[in-house]
């Protein structure tokens, strides 16, 4: 496929490397270079049209990264753990929090970058598959809540808390519900309505939340 | 199971009957009484702990309702169509729009009743299964968008449009995004975070949306 070859060459040539999620490095003595090669190989496979989340195998990740399957399994007990780390790395790189001092600008830019990371290349299909897997499978859901979802939710919450500290958010407002509205609306379009997740949408969503929380 | 027997006897004894979705009655010459018996039988099975959406069969619905399987299949091509009609009937009965003239009161009461219908008895598991099936399966998703989801979204949209006509909503506000936030946040808790969908949550959510849209 031309498209998957494109995405491969792009990753080999010019992408910034994926950072390695801190919590999974602890106590496992990973080689950072090898771990990064594994995360990048898995991301390339996830993004390619003919693999995706369902088609991904630890075998293929081992082959592509040059890291042995035994090592792979020592670092990640299964594919679900590995894929969550791929997306944790990806979001740490693509969706860093911006703090301009203005709540509306920060939230718009954060949700905009989140949406871009989501719809970029083939990610939307993979993210939809992962979200579904988390909803369907109890243990994967628990892991997802404790890692990727928690970190992504916290990044939005941090923006709202910073806004509150500057007096741009009502002191008594329920920030958790605002975070639910942000991720919920995005996932709702991704999984159910299939309406576009684009700039006008994320701007309107950020605006609704900022106005809804304003003192 | 005691709980499923309870729910059965309640349905036989005192529940209001399920209305039949208008669009599916057209041109199929259904007996309203038989159709209602089928919808009620299917709802009882969906709500019982040991059946649910996955365990539901047309055979069991036929047996419970006393309507022949041939007739059942003439009216509903498969289980997915039938189940959507069950929930369309249920929401027409349980989640009618209230119009008090105050946007906040109307939206709070609507989302509150929606949440109650959702978490009532065993419905939350079934609703989660249906939502997942709609996200996973292209043709079922299309049907879901065109029927149940469309009607539920329209009911919330109608409340917002009525509010706008009374000057309680900014003229240029994007009401579609507000509807995404409402359903998205509820489904987000139902499927992903598993946080409670209760009165305080739906009040806060309605408040966020109403304040976010206010002129």
Interface residues (C-beta under 8 A of the other chain):
Chain A: X128 X131 X132 X134 X135 X136 X141 X144 X145 X149 X173 X174 X176 X177 X178 X180 X181 X182 X183 X184 X185 X186 X187 X188 X189 X191 X192 X193 X194 X195 X200 X201 X204 X205 X207 X208 X209 X210 X211 X212 X213 X214
Chain B: X128 X131 X132 X134 X135 X136 X141 X144 X145 X149 X173 X174 X176 X177 X178 X180 X181 X183 X184 X185 X186 X187 X188 X189 X191 X192 X193 X194 X195 X200 X201 X204 X205 X207 X208 X209 X210 X211 X212 X213 X214
